């Protein structure tokens, strides 16, 4: 009997989600972007930097421009969703 095939490597989105979930329960710290504590944009910066190697910046104003537009309903795990007033 041949050996079982290796499972495919995780997608980028699966890697992002898996890494991010390790930090559930870490403290909120205004201006934080390390495991010592995060704010919202600091957390997304930390996760993307440590999974994909991209620095998307630590400001919500610049983070949407670091990626590409994904149409509503086509979102995948790991995508960041931004809202505007």
FIFI-400686 format. One record per atom (N, C-alpha, C): residue number from 0; residue in one letter; x, y, z. Coordinates in steps of 0.001 Angstrom, whole numbers, plus 500000, padded with zeros to 6 digits. Layout:
BEGIN
NODE seq type   east  north     up
NODE NUM    A      X      Y      Z
...
END
This chain:
BEGIN
NODE seq type   east  north     up
NODE   0    X 500851 498817 500000
NODE   0    X 500000 500000 500000
NODE   0    X 500896 501245 500000
NODE   1    X 500658 502179 499068
NODE   1    X 501504 503386 499018
NODE   1    X 501253 504279 500222
NODE   2    X 502279 505035 500616
NODE   2    X 502083 505956 501750
NODE   2    X 501037 507012 501412
NODE   3    X 500374 507479 502443
NODE   3    X 499356 508526 502270
NODE   3    X 500019 509799 501755
NODE   4    X 499324 510476 500889
NODE   4    X 499828 511745 500340
NODE   4    X 499877 512798 501441
NODE   5    X 500886 513625 501366
NODE   5    X 501002 514734 502311
NODE   5    X 499863 515721 502054
NODE   6    X 499281 516281 503116
NODE   6    X 498251 517303 502896
NODE   6    X 498882 518533 502246
NODE   7    X 498095 519278 501492
NODE   7    X 498653 520485 500882
NODE   7    X 499037 521492 501962
NODE   8    X 500025 522338 501679
NODE   8    X 500388 523359 502666
NODE   8    X 499220 524326 502856
NODE   9    X 499140 524964 504015
NODE   9    X 498038 525908 504234
NODE   9    X 498129 527091 503268
NODE  10    X 496967 527613 502915
NODE  10    X 496935 528815 502087
NODE  10    X 497434 529996 502903
NODE  11    X 497709 531103 502237
NODE  11    X 498132 532315 502948
NODE  11    X 497066 532718 503962
NODE  12    X 495806 532662 503557
NODE  12    X 494723 533036 504468
NODE  12    X 494651 532136 505680
NODE  13    X 494824 530841 505474
NODE  13    X 494812 529902 506599
NODE  13    X 495982 530160 507537
NODE  14    X 497130 530498 506978
NODE  14    X 498292 530829 507805
NODE  14    X 498044 532088 508624
NODE  15    X 497445 533090 507994
NODE  15    X 497137 534346 508691
NODE  15    X 496186 534079 509854
NODE  16    X 495105 533365 509580
NODE  16    X 494106 533083 510617
NODE  16    X 494701 532253 511745
NODE  17    X 495438 531195 511402
NODE  17    X 496039 530351 512427
NODE  17    X 496999 531112 513320
NODE  18    X 497808 531970 512714
NODE  18    X 498751 532777 513489
NODE  18    X 497996 533760 514383
NODE  19    X 497001 534432 513835
NODE  19    X 496250 535435 514593
NODE  19    X 495544 534813 515796
NODE  20    X 494998 533622 515621
NODE  20    X 494257 532984 516716
NODE  20    X 495140 532647 517912
NODE  21    X 496430 532559 517711
NODE  21    X 497343 532315 518831
NODE  21    X 497336 533466 519841
NODE  22    X 496855 534631 519414
NODE  22    X 496928 535832 520246
NODE  22    X 495580 536226 520851
NODE  23    X 494606 535355 520760
NODE  23    X 493319 535614 521415
NODE  23    X 493581 535783 522913
NODE  24    X 493058 536855 523468
NODE  24    X 493212 537107 524894
NODE  24    X 494385 537986 525272
NODE  25    X 495234 538321 524313
NODE  25    X 496339 539231 524621
NODE  25    X 495765 540622 524898
NODE  26    X 496464 541426 525690
NODE  26    X 495872 542711 526092
NODE  26    X 495817 543745 524967
NODE  27    X 494823 544622 525102
NODE  27    X 494745 545814 524247
NODE  27    X 495691 546846 524846
NODE  28    X 496534 547418 524009
NODE  28    X 497429 548501 524424
NODE  28    X 497391 549547 523317
NODE  29    X 496962 550746 523639
NODE  29    X 496926 551816 522639
NODE  29    X 498314 552001 522042
NODE  30    X 498398 551956 520730
NODE  30    X 499670 552114 520033
NODE  30    X 500510 550843 519991
NODE  31    X 499998 549750 520565
NODE  31    X 500779 548518 520633
NODE  31    X 500787 547737 519326
NODE  32    X 501930 547162 519011
NODE  32    X 502027 546286 517838
NODE  32    X 503004 545139 518092
NODE  33    X 503049 544690 519348
NODE  33    X 503869 543545 519735
NODE  33    X 503028 542618 520610
NODE  34    X 503571 541440 520896
NODE  34    X 502857 540488 521736
NODE  34    X 502648 540995 523164
NODE  35    X 503314 542087 523528
NODE  35    X 503074 542695 524842
NODE  35    X 501707 543361 524895
NODE  36    X 501118 543652 523747
NODE  36    X 499797 544264 523655
NODE  36    X 499619 544929 522308
NODE  37    X 498378 544918 521827
NODE  37    X 498064 545414 520487
NODE  37    X 496927 546418 520514
NODE  38    X 496937 547338 519562
NODE  38    X 495710 548033 519206
NODE  38    X 495258 547396 517882
NODE  39    X 494169 547872 517324
NODE  39    X 493595 547212 516142
NODE  39    X 494564 547144 514965
NODE  40    X 495059 548297 514540
NODE  40    X 495935 548307 513373
NODE  40    X 497306 547729 513705
NODE  41    X 497723 547818 514954
NODE  41    X 498976 547203 515360
NODE  41    X 498903 545688 515293
NODE  42    X 497729 545149 515618
NODE  42    X 497547 543696 515530
NODE  42    X 497600 543221 514087
NODE  43    X 496898 543904 513195
NODE  43    X 496927 543480 511795
NODE  43    X 498329 543646 511216
NODE  44    X 499025 544706 511588
NODE  44    X 500409 544891 511137
NODE  44    X 501270 543727 511607
NODE  45    X 501179 543373 512874
NODE  45    X 501968 542294 513469
NODE  45    X 501688 540957 512777
NODE  46    X 500415 540651 512571
NODE  46    X 500051 539363 511975
NODE  46    X 500546 539260 510533
NODE  47    X 500299 540282 509721
NODE  47    X 500717 540217 508320
NODE  47    X 502244 540197 508207
NODE  48    X 502920 540962 509017
NODE  48    X 504383 540971 508990
NODE  48    X 504948 539591 509331
NODE  49    X 504344 538929 510316
NODE  49    X 504862 537644 510773
NODE  49    X 504379 536448 509965
NODE  50    X 503404 536625 509099
NODE  50    X 502953 535507 508258
NODE  50    X 503384 535680 506807
NODE  51    X 503234 536874 506264
NODE  51    X 503544 537102 504855
NODE  51    X 504843 537872 504647
NODE  52    X 505348 538489 505722
NODE  52    X 506588 539245 505609
NODE  52    X 506417 540644 505062
NODE  53    X 505174 541125 504988
NODE  53    X 504899 542477 504494
NODE  53    X 504601 543390 505666
NODE  54    X 505159 544589 505648
NODE  54    X 504813 545592 506652
NODE  54    X 503744 546495 506062
NODE  55    X 502511 546326 506540
NODE  55    X 501396 547122 506019
NODE  55    X 501224 548429 506782
NODE  56    X 502152 548720 507681
NODE  56    X 502090 549964 508443
NODE  56    X 501220 549836 509672
NODE  57    X 501340 550824 510519
NODE  57    X 500597 550821 511780
NODE  57    X 499652 552009 511817
NODE  58    X 498860 552124 510801
NODE  58    X 497833 553168 510769
NODE  58    X 496729 552701 509835
NODE  59    X 495517 552760 510323
NODE  59    X 494395 552285 509515
NODE  59    X 494248 553091 508224
NODE  60    X 494762 554310 508201
NODE  60    X 494669 555120 506987
NODE  60    X 495468 554519 505843
NODE  61    X 496583 553860 506133
NODE  61    X 497429 553316 505089
NODE  61    X 497223 551840 504798
NODE  62    X 496666 551098 505736
NODE  62    X 496545 549659 505558
NODE  62    X 495669 549240 504373
NODE  63    X 494550 549901 504097
NODE  63    X 493766 549476 502928
NODE  63    X 494546 549563 501618
NODE  64    X 495453 550508 501512
NODE  64    X 496240 550662 500297
NODE  64    X 497361 549643 500166
NODE  65    X 497598 548851 501214
NODE  65    X 498669 547855 501177
NODE  65    X 498245 546579 500459
NODE  66    X 496959 546455 500170
NODE  66    X 496462 545240 499528
NODE  66    X 495732 545541 498243
NODE  67    X 494877 544622 497867
NODE  67    X 494071 544797 496661
NODE  67    X 492600 544690 497027
NODE  68    X 491773 545319 496215
NODE  68    X 490330 545322 496425
NODE  68    X 489770 543929 496171
NODE  69    X 488906 543464 497066
NODE  69    X 488184 542203 496901
NODE  69    X 486702 542538 496963
NODE  70    X 485956 542109 495969
NODE  70    X 484522 542411 495936
NODE  70    X 483779 541762 497101
NODE  71    X 482710 542423 497526
NODE  71    X 481841 541902 498574
NODE  71    X 481387 540496 498185
NODE  72    X 481455 539603 499127
NODE  72    X 481040 538231 498880
NODE  72    X 482153 537327 498386
NODE  73    X 483301 537907 498039
NODE  73    X 484435 537110 497570
NODE  73    X 485538 537039 498626
NODE  74    X 485235 537505 499820
NODE  74    X 486229 537528 500886
NODE  74    X 486627 536103 501274
NODE  75    X 487882 535966 501686
NODE  75    X 488440 534689 502102
NODE  75    X 489048 534840 503497
NODE  76    X 489253 533716 504207
NODE  76    X 489935 533821 505501
NODE  76    X 491266 534559 505339
NODE  77    X 491529 535453 506269
NODE  77    X 492762 536225 506238
NODE  77    X 492621 537591 505597
NODE  78    X 491528 537823 504848
NODE  78    X 491311 539139 504251
NODE  78    X 490986 540154 505346
NODE  79    X 491467 541366 505188
NODE  79    X 491123 542456 506097
NODE  79    X 489978 543241 505464
NODE  80    X 488992 543583 506261
NODE  80    X 487823 544312 505781
NODE  80    X 487805 545673 506463
NODE  81    X 487743 546734 505656
NODE  81    X 487731 548101 506177
NODE  81    X 486413 548766 505826
NODE  82    X 485894 549563 506735
NODE  82    X 484666 550298 506527
NODE  82    X 484953 551790 506594
NODE  83    X 484181 552545 505857
NODE  83    X 484319 554000 505877
NODE  83    X 482985 554582 506276
NODE  84    X 483028 555670 507068
NODE  84    X 481775 556292 507505
NODE  84    X 480974 556593 506310
END
